[in-house]
Amino acid sequence: MSVTIKPSPRLPGFNAADKNLARMIRVDHAGEYGAVQIYRGQLAILGHTASGDTIRHMENQEQEHLATFDRLVAENNVRPTALAPVWNVAGYALGAVTALMGEKAAMACTAAVEEVIDEHYASQAAALESDGKANADFKATIEKFRADEIQHRETAIEHGAEEAPGYRVLSETIKAGCRLAIKLSERF
């Protein structure tokens, strides 16, 4: 005997597109928050060095991204991630620890994080493309921020990211952590 389970009917007012947009805003807000914390950790160690101004410039751009997502969270009544306290500590620690390993390791961290964020924003932009004009402004924001993240990665590579000791292992470990953080922030 086979049993067919019917999905529960949707409640009035439920809109899957709105739920997806809220999830995008939540995870992007979390990501920009984490990025600011990473740069703050790096600046605590390297702020006085030759790379300090470069890191400070990238942190300032991430602050602008975060301010935009703060506004989008409020305007769209999106629940921020419950994991913000974790990303606060983890981001700062990641930035500080890689900076303690040296300027090139800090840049390797930046390159790894920004590579994952580039992929993430590209995926979101493609999903928003299928929505048509409904979320055109949000898509434009994502694409602008993606361009900044690509530039951060290129800057990190120009500053010796790939020359960091253990670059491949460090980079892959950080990228795996970022991908996990994205998945968790989408849900929680």
Phi, psi and omega in degrees: 000128179257143181244131176253126179259123178271139176294150178297143177294148179287145177289152176302138179089354179288132179223113182299324179296320178296321179295318178295319178297317178299319179296318179298314180297316181300310184290324179290322175300313179299318181295317179292324175298313178298320180297318177301317181294321178300312181294325177296319176297319178295318181294328178299329182262318189250005184303332182267358184266179179299330180275354183303316181294323178295314179296318180299319178298315180294321178297321178298320177295320178295325176298319177296318177299314181299318179299321177296315180289329172303315180295316181294324176300313181292313183296328185257007179052047181267134175285121176295163179299141175287349183268007181308317179298326178292314181293330176300306183288314183296317180297311180299315181298317179300314179298313182293316182296315179292326176294322177296334177284346178127163182300321181292324177292322176298319178291327175296321176299311179301313181299317181294312180299313184291331175296316179294319180293322175303311179299317182297310180295324177297318178296317178296317180299320178295318179295320179290331177300322181288343178280352182075218185277353186305322183237036184300320180294318179294319178299318179298321177297313179301315182294323177295313180294323178300318178299320177297317182294321176298318179296321178299317179297314179298320177298316180298319179294318177299332181265019170093018181308315184286352178266358180296140175302133180067029185311309186300312181294315179300312182297312182294324178294315180295317180297319178297318177297320179294317180297321176295317179299321178298310181299317180293320182289332176297324187267321190248000000 
